[in-house]
């Protein structure tokens, strides 16, 4: 009886384990063929996201960068690691121990620490971040894994093998290549495979050490996942199938070798030749892609350079704007993406040079306080005359001497009109987040700034208050929400979740709310009467910008009516262009109450930057979420 139970439990456990590992992968593959943009609701079979992926030059370049860097890093780290391991085997015990500990350090060290260290190192020596710094970083963290894989194989070798080969007339090189290397080949192959996987998969270190538009697949997927983009599923599916094919070949080839080897027809050299040919082809194609475009003399003469470096949040600009600008002005635009204002600030503080940034209001204030921005020459931006008065002269830059509005909006509540009466949510405002009728049915944005804004506004206080008692009351208010309402804390995934009606109420930025309301007519949007956060993301030119003239040209270009219209249509956020916002409200977002933010309301505020308050709110927000 006991044996029968074991026979049943064993396979059942294995099935559950396999589902746990592979169900997320199957999920990604399945939704890569979804007709709609939803990541949770399948509406029909389509290849549209694969077509979009192949037409996206940014995605294709990321694939090329990933493969080229992984191939080169694997080759170099395998050679260096193998030679180092062999050399250590002949070294003194004390040297072996010291080098072994040094080798283990990068493996044991948290990646974020290594990443920050490399960022500071490259900044200190003045290295221009890009392909070379990314490649060197990958070689650095891949090599220890190769050494770790090869060393056990060397220890298991008979130490007399190389001596015997030398006694029989072999040169040291012949003894190494024909005797030692074949014996430790399994360890070398294992190390190379680990190195390739580590390089192909790395995100944290890559994110900090790269620049100049060089990004791998991991960085691309991370920055694109901030908004709904099923092309990520298509790209991930191709990567999955690619590795599956490699694994199948890796298992089939040894069987073929064994059969053909018995027949006296070894194929190892053919396999190696094919692999080398593929490596050379991929690397050659990649280096060709990375070589860049031709220089335009006219642009160089006019602006001093023909390359513009742009640093913006991911998925925050229409895909056609940059190519059109490049074609019209004969220049190259390098676009990099950041996931948060704080990450952007870290890279700027480390010395990275960009020509245009698009930070939020409070971050612009911080940059100004630290003298990290240069004043604008408004004579070079005539299209500023088209800006709406509603987004000019805000508190962080009273006369717009340093910033030009890019998008603006507010924070409000998206709600399911079928389950939440409009009159009720308008009466209760943010207090509805404590209405137990909706327990377990709310989303709260996982941000200390936005969370404390909810509590402070609900209590009738300024969201920029420094009063200890008021902050304590807001803390208690958030605790009551956390402990009684079972809220789900989210970021940008709230868009897809509310489109599919997963909960009844969500705290949402107005631009994201616009997208939700366009996709789900059951949803409504309200800005509470107690006031909310009025925010503005703006274009600024850093103090260390290398091409400020071209930066002014690009800023002016973005304020062109047609460009601004295409941009607001793609992103869904309110345009600062006074004609575009009016026309878009009528033509693109007719009846969508989230698109045009509320303005001129005395209780709405713009965040101000305060270092002491920032640290205090961060600590208190962690305590709120940990209180469950």
C-alpha positions as CSV (number, residue, x, y, z in Angstrom):
1,X,0.0,0.0,0.0
2,X,2.8,2.3,0.9
3,X,4.6,1.6,-2.3
4,X,1.4,2.4,-4.3
5,X,1.1,5.8,-2.5
6,X,4.8,6.6,-3.4
7,X,4.1,5.7,-7.0
8,X,1.2,8.1,-7.1
9,X,2.8,11.0,-5.0
10,X,6.1,10.9,-6.9
11,X,4.7,11.6,-10.4
12,X,2.1,14.0,-9.1
13,X,4.8,16.0,-7.4
14,X,6.9,16.0,-10.5
15,X,3.9,17.3,-12.6
16,X,3.3,20.1,-10.1
17,X,7.0,21.0,-10.1
18,X,7.1,21.1,-13.9
19,X,4.0,23.2,-14.0
20,X,5.5,25.6,-11.5
21,X,8.6,26.0,-13.7
22,X,7.1,26.0,-17.2
23,X,3.6,27.5,-16.8
24,X,4.9,31.1,-16.9
25,X,6.8,30.3,-20.1
26,X,3.7,28.7,-21.7
27,X,1.7,31.8,-20.6
28,X,4.2,34.2,-22.4
29,X,4.1,32.1,-25.6
30,X,0.3,31.8,-25.5
31,X,-0.2,35.6,-25.2
32,X,2.4,36.4,-27.8
33,X,-0.3,35.4,-30.3
34,X,-3.1,37.4,-28.7
35,X,-5.0,39.7,-31.1
36,X,-5.5,42.4,-28.5
37,X,-2.9,44.3,-26.5
38,X,-4.1,42.7,-23.2
39,X,-1.6,40.6,-21.3
40,X,-4.3,38.7,-19.4
41,X,-7.3,38.3,-21.7
42,X,-7.0,36.3,-24.9
43,X,-9.3,37.7,-27.7
44,X,-8.1,35.7,-30.7
45,X,-5.1,34.5,-32.6
46,X,-2.8,37.0,-34.4
47,X,0.8,37.5,-35.5
48,X,0.5,41.3,-35.2
49,X,3.0,41.5,-32.3
50,X,5.6,39.5,-34.2
51,X,5.2,41.9,-37.1
52,X,5.6,44.9,-34.9
53,X,8.6,43.4,-33.2
54,X,10.4,42.8,-36.5
55,X,9.6,46.3,-37.6
56,X,10.9,47.8,-34.4
57,X,14.6,48.7,-35.0
58,X,15.2,49.2,-31.3
59,X,14.2,45.6,-30.5
60,X,16.3,44.2,-33.4
61,X,19.3,46.2,-32.3
62,X,18.9,45.0,-28.7
63,X,18.9,41.4,-30.0
64,X,22.1,42.1,-32.0
65,X,23.8,43.7,-29.0
66,X,22.8,40.9,-26.7
67,X,24.1,38.1,-29.0
68,X,27.3,39.9,-30.0
69,X,28.3,40.8,-26.4
70,X,27.4,37.3,-25.2
71,X,29.5,35.6,-27.9
72,X,32.5,37.8,-27.4
73,X,32.3,37.8,-23.6
74,X,32.0,34.0,-23.6
75,X,34.9,33.5,-26.0
76,X,37.2,35.9,-24.0
77,X,36.2,34.7,-20.6
78,X,36.6,31.1,-21.6
79,X,40.1,31.6,-22.8
80,X,41.2,33.8,-19.9
81,X,39.4,31.6,-17.3
82,X,40.9,28.3,-18.7
83,X,44.5,29.7,-18.9
84,X,44.1,31.1,-15.4
85,X,42.9,27.8,-14.0
86,X,45.7,25.9,-15.7
87,X,48.3,28.4,-14.4
88,X,46.9,28.2,-10.9
89,X,47.2,24.4,-10.9
90,X,51.0,24.9,-11.2
91,X,51.2,27.7,-8.6
92,X,52.1,27.7,-4.9
93,X,49.3,26.8,-2.5
94,X,49.2,30.4,-1.0
95,X,48.8,31.9,-4.4
96,X,46.0,29.4,-5.2
97,X,44.2,30.3,-2.0
98,X,44.5,34.1,-2.6
99,X,43.4,34.0,-6.3
100,X,40.6,31.5,-5.4
101,X,39.2,34.0,-2.8
102,X,39.5,36.9,-5.2
103,X,37.7,34.7,-7.9
104,X,34.9,33.9,-5.5
105,X,34.2,37.5,-4.5
106,X,32.4,38.7,-7.7
107,X,30.3,35.5,-7.6
108,X,29.3,36.0,-3.9
109,X,29.0,39.8,-4.2
110,X,25.4,41.2,-4.7
111,X,25.0,42.2,-8.3
112,X,23.8,45.7,-7.4
113,X,27.0,46.4,-5.5
114,X,29.1,45.2,-8.4
115,X,27.0,47.4,-10.7
116,X,27.4,50.5,-8.7
117,X,31.1,49.9,-8.3
118,X,31.6,49.5,-12.0
119,X,29.5,52.6,-12.7
120,X,31.7,54.6,-10.4
121,X,34.9,53.1,-11.7
122,X,34.1,53.9,-15.4
123,X,33.0,57.4,-14.4
124,X,36.2,58.0,-12.4
125,X,38.4,57.0,-15.3
126,X,36.3,59.1,-17.7
127,X,35.3,56.1,-19.8
128,X,32.5,56.7,-22.3
129,X,29.8,54.2,-21.4
130,X,28.5,52.1,-24.3
131,X,29.5,48.9,-26.1
132,X,33.0,48.7,-24.7
133,X,32.2,49.2,-21.1
134,X,29.3,46.8,-21.3
135,X,31.5,44.2,-22.9
136,X,34.3,44.6,-20.3
137,X,31.8,44.3,-17.5
138,X,30.4,41.1,-19.0
139,X,33.9,39.6,-19.4
140,X,34.7,40.6,-15.8
141,X,31.7,38.8,-14.2
142,X,31.8,35.8,-16.6
143,X,35.4,34.8,-16.1
144,X,35.1,33.7,-12.5
145,X,32.4,31.2,-13.5
146,X,34.7,29.7,-16.1
147,X,37.6,29.4,-13.6
148,X,35.2,27.8,-11.1
149,X,34.0,25.2,-13.7
150,X,37.5,24.3,-15.0
151,X,39.3,24.0,-11.6
152,X,37.7,20.7,-10.5
153,X,38.5,19.1,-13.8
154,X,42.2,20.1,-13.4
155,X,42.3,18.8,-9.9
156,X,41.0,15.4,-11.1
157,X,43.8,15.1,-13.7
158,X,46.8,12.9,-13.1
159,X,49.6,15.4,-12.5
160,X,52.0,13.1,-14.4
161,X,50.2,13.3,-17.7
162,X,51.9,16.5,-18.9
163,X,55.3,15.3,-17.7
164,X,54.8,12.1,-19.6
165,X,54.0,14.0,-22.7
166,X,57.1,16.1,-22.4
167,X,59.2,13.1,-21.8
168,X,57.9,11.6,-25.0
169,X,59.0,14.6,-27.0
170,X,56.0,16.9,-27.0
171,X,56.5,20.6,-26.7
172,X,54.8,22.5,-23.8
173,X,52.2,23.8,-26.3
174,X,51.5,20.4,-27.7
175,X,51.2,18.9,-24.2
176,X,48.7,21.7,-23.3
177,X,46.6,21.4,-26.5
178,X,46.6,17.7,-27.1
179,X,46.8,16.3,-23.5
180,X,45.6,18.8,-20.9
181,X,42.8,20.6,-22.8
182,X,41.0,17.5,-24.1
183,X,41.0,16.1,-20.6
184,X,39.4,19.2,-19.1
185,X,37.1,19.9,-22.1
186,X,33.9,19.1,-20.2
187,X,34.8,21.8,-17.6
188,X,35.6,24.3,-20.3
189,X,32.3,23.7,-22.1
190,X,30.4,23.9,-18.9
191,X,32.1,27.2,-18.1
192,X,31.5,28.6,-21.5
193,X,27.8,27.7,-21.4
194,X,27.5,29.3,-17.9
195,X,29.3,32.4,-19.2
196,X,27.0,32.7,-22.2
197,X,23.9,32.3,-20.1
198,X,25.1,34.9,-17.5
199,X,25.9,37.4,-20.3
200,X,22.7,36.8,-22.3
201,X,20.6,37.1,-19.2
202,X,22.3,39.9,-17.2
203,X,20.3,43.0,-16.4
204,X,21.4,44.7,-13.2
205,X,25.1,45.2,-14.1
206,X,24.3,45.9,-17.7
207,X,21.8,48.6,-16.8
208,X,24.4,50.6,-14.9
209,X,27.5,50.3,-17.1
210,X,25.9,50.8,-20.6
211,X,25.2,54.0,-22.4
212,X,25.0,55.7,-25.9
213,X,21.9,53.7,-26.9
214,X,23.6,50.3,-26.3
215,X,21.1,48.0,-24.6
216,X,20.6,44.3,-24.4
217,X,17.4,42.4,-24.3
218,X,17.0,42.4,-20.5
219,X,17.3,46.2,-20.4
220,X,14.9,46.6,-23.3
221,X,12.2,44.3,-21.8
222,X,12.5,46.1,-18.5
223,X,12.0,49.5,-19.9
224,X,9.3,48.5,-22.2
225,X,7.3,46.6,-19.5
226,X,6.4,49.9,-17.9
227,X,3.4,50.0,-20.2
228,X,1.3,47.4,-22.0
229,X,3.4,46.1,-24.9
230,X,2.8,42.5,-26.1
231,X,5.8,42.8,-28.4
232,X,7.8,41.8,-25.4
233,X,5.9,38.4,-25.4
234,X,6.8,37.9,-29.0
235,X,10.5,38.7,-28.4
236,X,10.5,36.4,-25.3
237,X,8.9,33.6,-27.3
238,X,11.6,33.8,-30.0
239,X,14.3,33.7,-27.3
240,X,12.6,30.7,-25.7
241,X,12.4,28.8,-29.0
242,X,15.9,29.7,-29.9
243,X,17.3,28.2,-26.7
244,X,15.0,25.2,-27.0
245,X,16.4,24.5,-30.5
246,X,20.0,24.8,-29.1
247,X,19.2,22.4,-26.3
248,X,17.7,19.9,-28.7
249,X,20.7,20.1,-30.9
250,X,23.0,19.8,-27.9
251,X,21.3,16.5,-27.0
252,X,21.0,15.1,-30.5
253,X,24.5,15.8,-31.7
254,X,26.2,13.6,-29.1
255,X,24.0,10.7,-30.2
256,X,24.9,11.2,-33.8
257,X,28.5,11.5,-32.9
258,X,28.4,8.3,-31.1
259,X,26.8,6.4,-34.0
260,X,29.0,8.0,-36.6
261,X,32.0,7.5,-34.4
262,X,31.4,3.8,-34.3
263,X,31.1,3.9,-38.1
264,X,34.5,5.6,-38.3
265,X,33.1,8.9,-39.4
266,X,33.7,11.4,-36.6
267,X,31.9,14.7,-37.1
268,X,33.3,16.8,-34.2
269,X,35.4,19.0,-36.6
270,X,32.4,19.6,-38.8
271,X,30.3,20.6,-35.8
272,X,33.0,22.9,-34.5
273,X,33.4,24.4,-38.0
274,X,29.7,25.1,-38.2
275,X,29.6,26.7,-34.8
276,X,32.6,28.9,-35.5
277,X,31.0,29.9,-38.8
278,X,27.8,30.9,-37.0
279,X,29.8,32.8,-34.3
280,X,31.7,34.7,-37.0
281,X,28.5,35.4,-39.0
282,X,26.6,36.7,-36.0
283,X,29.5,38.8,-34.7
284,X,30.2,40.2,-38.1
285,X,26.6,41.1,-38.6
286,X,26.5,42.7,-35.2
287,X,29.6,44.7,-35.6
288,X,28.2,45.9,-38.9
289,X,25.0,47.0,-37.2
290,X,26.9,48.7,-34.4
291,X,29.3,50.6,-36.7
292,X,26.8,53.5,-36.9
293,X,25.6,55.7,-39.7
294,X,27.5,58.1,-41.8
295,X,28.3,61.6,-40.6
296,X,26.5,64.6,-42.1
297,X,28.8,67.5,-42.7
298,X,25.9,70.0,-42.8
299,X,24.7,69.0,-39.4
300,X,28.2,69.1,-37.9
301,X,28.7,72.6,-39.3
302,X,25.4,73.8,-38.0
303,X,25.3,72.2,-34.6
304,X,28.9,71.2,-33.9
305,X,27.8,67.6,-33.8
306,X,25.4,65.3,-35.6
307,X,24.6,63.1,-32.6
308,X,21.9,63.8,-30.0
309,X,21.7,61.8,-26.8
310,X,18.2,61.6,-25.3
311,X,17.3,60.1,-21.9
312,X,13.6,59.5,-21.3
313,X,11.2,57.1,-19.5
314,X,10.5,53.9,-21.4
315,X,7.5,53.9,-23.8
316,X,7.2,57.6,-23.6
317,X,7.6,58.8,-27.2
318,X,5.9,57.9,-30.5
319,X,8.1,55.4,-32.4
320,X,8.1,57.5,-35.5
321,X,9.4,60.8,-34.1
322,X,13.1,60.0,-33.8
323,X,13.4,58.5,-37.3
324,X,11.6,61.4,-38.8
325,X,13.8,63.9,-37.0
326,X,17.0,62.0,-38.0
327,X,15.9,62.1,-41.7
328,X,14.8,65.7,-41.7
329,X,17.9,67.1,-40.0
330,X,20.5,64.6,-41.1
331,X,21.6,63.6,-37.6
332,X,21.7,60.5,-35.4
333,X,19.6,60.3,-32.2
334,X,20.7,57.9,-29.4
335,X,17.7,57.1,-27.2
336,X,18.2,55.6,-23.7
337,X,15.4,54.8,-21.2
338,X,15.2,55.1,-17.4
339,X,12.6,53.4,-15.2
340,X,12.5,56.1,-12.5
341,X,13.6,59.7,-11.8
342,X,15.9,58.4,-9.1
343,X,17.7,56.1,-11.5
344,X,18.1,58.9,-14.0
345,X,19.5,61.1,-11.3
346,X,22.0,58.5,-10.2
347,X,23.5,58.2,-13.7
348,X,23.6,61.9,-14.2
349,X,25.3,62.3,-10.8
350,X,27.8,59.7,-11.9
351,X,28.8,61.9,-14.8
352,X,26.9,60.4,-17.7
353,X,26.4,63.0,-20.4
354,X,23.1,63.5,-22.2
355,X,21.8,66.3,-24.3
356,X,18.1,66.1,-23.2
357,X,16.4,64.6,-20.1
358,X,12.7,64.3,-19.4
359,X,12.4,64.2,-15.6
360,X,9.4,65.0,-13.4
361,X,8.7,68.3,-11.7
362,X,10.3,67.5,-8.3
363,X,13.3,66.0,-9.9
364,X,13.8,69.1,-12.0
365,X,13.9,71.1,-8.8
366,X,16.6,68.7,-7.4
367,X,18.6,69.0,-10.5
368,X,18.4,72.8,-10.3
369,X,19.3,72.9,-6.7
370,X,22.5,70.9,-7.5
371,X,23.4,73.2,-10.5
372,X,23.0,70.3,-13.0
373,X,21.0,72.1,-15.7
374,X,21.8,74.8,-18.1
375,X,19.4,77.7,-19.0
376,X,17.5,77.5,-22.2
377,X,18.0,79.9,-25.1
378,X,14.3,80.5,-25.8
379,X,15.1,82.2,-29.1
380,X,16.0,78.8,-30.4
381,X,12.6,77.4,-29.3
382,X,10.0,79.6,-31.1
383,X,7.4,76.9,-30.7
384,X,7.2,77.6,-27.0
385,X,4.6,80.2,-28.0
386,X,2.2,77.2,-28.7
387,X,2.3,76.0,-25.0
388,X,-0.8,76.2,-22.9
389,X,-0.7,78.7,-20.0
390,X,-1.9,75.8,-17.8
391,X,1.6,74.2,-17.8
392,X,3.8,77.3,-17.8
393,X,5.4,79.0,-14.8
394,X,4.9,76.1,-12.4
395,X,6.5,76.2,-9.0
396,X,9.6,74.1,-9.8
397,X,10.7,76.5,-12.6
398,X,8.7,79.7,-12.3
399,X,9.6,81.3,-15.6
400,X,10.5,78.2,-17.5
401,X,14.1,79.3,-17.8
402,X,15.3,75.7,-17.6
403,X,12.4,73.4,-18.7
404,X,9.9,73.0,-21.4
405,X,6.8,70.9,-20.6
406,X,6.6,67.5,-22.3
407,X,3.5,65.8,-20.8
408,X,1.3,66.7,-17.8
409,X,-1.5,65.3,-15.8
410,X,-2.9,64.5,-12.4
411,X,-3.5,61.5,-10.1
412,X,-7.1,60.4,-9.7
413,X,-9.3,57.3,-9.2
414,X,-10.4,54.9,-12.0
415,X,-13.5,53.0,-11.0
416,X,-15.9,50.4,-12.4
417,X,-19.1,52.3,-13.0
418,X,-21.1,49.1,-12.8
419,X,-19.9,48.4,-9.2
420,X,-19.1,51.9,-7.8
421,X,-21.7,54.6,-8.1
422,X,-20.3,57.8,-9.6
423,X,-22.1,60.0,-7.0
424,X,-20.5,57.9,-4.2
425,X,-16.9,58.1,-5.3
426,X,-17.3,61.8,-6.1
427,X,-18.6,62.4,-2.6
428,X,-16.1,60.3,-0.7
429,X,-13.0,61.1,-2.9
430,X,-9.9,59.3,-1.6
431,X,-11.8,58.3,1.5
432,X,-13.5,55.6,-0.6
433,X,-10.2,53.7,-0.3
434,X,-11.3,53.0,3.3
435,X,-14.9,52.1,2.4
436,X,-15.1,48.4,3.4
437,X,-17.7,47.7,0.8
438,X,-14.7,47.5,-1.6
439,X,-12.4,45.5,0.6
440,X,-10.0,43.5,-1.5
441,X,-11.1,45.4,-4.6
442,X,-8.7,48.3,-4.8
443,X,-5.3,49.1,-6.3
444,X,-2.9,51.6,-4.7
445,X,0.1,52.9,-6.5
446,X,3.3,51.6,-4.9
447,X,5.0,55.0,-4.4
448,X,5.6,56.8,-1.1
449,X,5.0,60.2,-2.7
450,X,1.7,59.2,-4.2
451,X,0.6,57.1,-1.2
452,X,1.2,59.9,1.3
453,X,-0.5,62.4,-1.1
454,X,-3.7,60.2,-0.8
455,X,-3.6,60.3,3.0
456,X,-2.7,64.0,3.4
457,X,-5.3,65.1,0.9
458,X,-8.0,62.9,2.4
459,X,-7.2,64.6,5.8
460,X,-7.3,68.1,4.3
461,X,-3.5,68.8,4.5
462,X,-1.0,69.9,1.9
463,X,0.8,67.0,0.2
464,X,4.1,69.0,0.7
465,X,3.6,69.4,4.4
466,X,6.6,69.0,6.8
467,X,4.4,69.1,9.9
468,X,5.2,66.0,12.0
469,X,1.7,65.6,13.4
470,X,0.1,65.8,9.9
471,X,2.5,63.3,8.6
472,X,1.8,61.0,11.5
473,X,-2.0,61.3,10.8
474,X,-1.4,60.4,7.1
475,X,0.7,57.4,8.2
476,X,-2.2,56.2,10.4
477,X,-4.6,56.7,7.6
478,X,-2.5,54.6,5.2
479,X,-2.1,52.0,8.0
480,X,-5.9,51.7,8.2
481,X,-6.2,51.3,4.4
482,X,-3.5,48.6,4.5
483,X,-4.9,46.7,7.4
484,X,-8.6,46.8,6.6
485,X,-8.9,47.0,2.9
486,X,-6.4,44.4,1.6
487,X,-5.2,46.7,-1.2
488,X,-3.0,45.4,-4.0
489,X,0.1,47.6,-4.4
490,X,1.0,48.0,-8.1
491,X,2.8,50.2,-10.6
492,X,2.2,50.2,-14.3
493,X,0.6,46.8,-14.4
494,X,-2.5,48.6,-13.1
495,X,-3.3,49.6,-16.7
496,X,-3.9,46.1,-18.0
497,X,-5.5,44.9,-14.7
498,X,-8.1,47.7,-14.8
499,X,-8.7,47.3,-18.6
500,X,-9.7,43.7,-17.7
501,X,-11.8,44.9,-14.7
502,X,-9.8,42.9,-12.1
503,X,-10.7,45.3,-9.4
504,X,-13.3,48.1,-8.8
505,X,-11.1,51.1,-7.8
506,X,-7.5,52.1,-8.6
507,X,-5.3,55.1,-8.0
508,X,-4.0,56.0,-11.5
509,X,-2.1,58.7,-13.3
510,X,-4.5,60.5,-15.7
511,X,-2.6,59.4,-18.8
512,X,-2.8,55.8,-17.9
513,X,-6.5,56.3,-17.0
514,X,-7.0,57.7,-20.5
515,X,-5.8,54.3,-21.9
516,X,-7.9,52.3,-19.5
517,X,-11.1,54.3,-20.4
518,X,-10.4,53.9,-24.1
519,X,-10.2,50.1,-23.7
520,X,-13.0,49.6,-21.2
521,X,-16.1,51.7,-21.5
522,X,-17.3,50.4,-18.0
523,X,-14.5,52.4,-16.4
524,X,-14.8,56.0,-15.2
525,X,-12.3,58.6,-13.8
526,X,-12.6,61.2,-11.1
527,X,-10.2,63.7,-9.5
528,X,-11.3,64.1,-5.9
529,X,-12.5,67.5,-4.6
530,X,-10.0,67.4,-1.7
531,X,-7.3,68.0,-4.3
532,X,-4.6,65.9,-5.9
533,X,-1.1,65.9,-7.4
534,X,-0.8,68.0,-10.5
535,X,2.4,66.8,-12.2
536,X,4.4,67.8,-15.2
537,X,7.3,66.0,-17.0
538,X,9.5,68.5,-18.8
539,X,12.5,68.6,-21.2
540,X,15.7,69.9,-19.8
541,X,19.3,70.3,-21.0
542,X,21.9,69.0,-18.5
543,X,24.9,71.2,-17.6
544,X,27.3,68.7,-19.2
545,X,25.3,68.3,-22.4
546,X,27.7,67.9,-25.4
547,X,25.3,69.2,-28.1
548,X,23.0,71.9,-26.6
549,X,22.3,73.4,-30.1
550,X,20.9,70.2,-31.4
551,X,19.0,69.7,-28.1
552,X,17.2,73.0,-28.6
553,X,16.3,72.0,-32.2
554,X,14.8,68.7,-31.0
555,X,12.9,70.4,-28.2
556,X,11.4,72.9,-30.7
557,X,10.7,70.0,-33.1
558,X,8.6,68.2,-30.4
559,X,6.5,71.3,-30.0
560,X,5.5,71.2,-33.6
561,X,1.7,70.6,-33.9
562,X,1.9,67.4,-36.0
563,X,4.6,65.9,-33.9
564,X,2.9,66.8,-30.6
565,X,-0.4,65.4,-31.9
566,X,1.2,62.1,-32.9
567,X,3.0,61.9,-29.6
568,X,-0.1,62.4,-27.4
569,X,-2.0,59.9,-29.6
570,X,0.7,57.3,-29.0
571,X,1.3,57.9,-25.3
572,X,-2.2,58.9,-24.2
573,X,-1.0,61.7,-21.9
574,X,-2.1,65.3,-22.1
575,X,0.0,67.4,-24.5
576,X,1.3,70.8,-23.3
577,X,0.5,72.2,-26.8
578,X,-2.7,74.3,-26.4
579,X,-4.1,73.4,-29.8
580,X,-3.2,69.8,-29.7
581,X,-4.8,69.2,-26.3
582,X,-8.1,70.7,-27.5
583,X,-8.1,68.9,-30.8
584,X,-7.0,65.6,-29.3
585,X,-9.8,65.9,-26.7
586,X,-12.4,66.2,-29.4
587,X,-10.9,63.8,-32.1
588,X,-8.9,61.2,-30.3
589,X,-10.3,61.0,-26.8
590,X,-13.9,62.3,-27.2
591,X,-15.9,61.6,-24.0
592,X,-12.8,60.5,-22.1
593,X,-12.8,62.4,-18.9
594,X,-9.3,61.4,-18.0
595,X,-7.4,63.0,-20.9
596,X,-7.6,66.7,-20.0
597,X,-6.3,67.3,-16.5
598,X,-8.0,69.6,-14.1
599,X,-6.2,72.9,-13.9
600,X,-6.6,76.1,-11.8
601,X,-8.1,74.2,-8.9
602,X,-6.7,75.7,-5.7
603,X,-6.3,72.4,-3.8
604,X,-4.2,70.7,-6.5
605,X,-0.5,70.9,-5.9
606,X,2.8,70.2,-7.6
607,X,5.3,68.1,-5.6
608,X,8.3,69.9,-4.2
609,X,11.6,68.2,-3.5
610,X,12.8,67.9,0.2
611,X,15.6,65.5,1.0
612,X,14.7,65.1,4.7
613,X,11.0,64.6,3.9
614,X,11.8,62.2,1.1
615,X,13.8,59.9,3.3
616,X,11.1,60.1,6.1
617,X,8.3,59.2,3.7
618,X,10.2,56.3,2.2
619,X,10.8,54.8,5.7
620,X,7.2,55.3,6.8
621,X,5.9,53.8,3.5
622,X,7.9,50.7,4.1
623,X,6.5,50.4,7.6
624,X,2.9,50.7,6.2
625,X,3.4,47.9,3.7
626,X,5.1,45.7,6.3
627,X,2.3,46.1,8.8
628,X,0.1,43.3,7.3
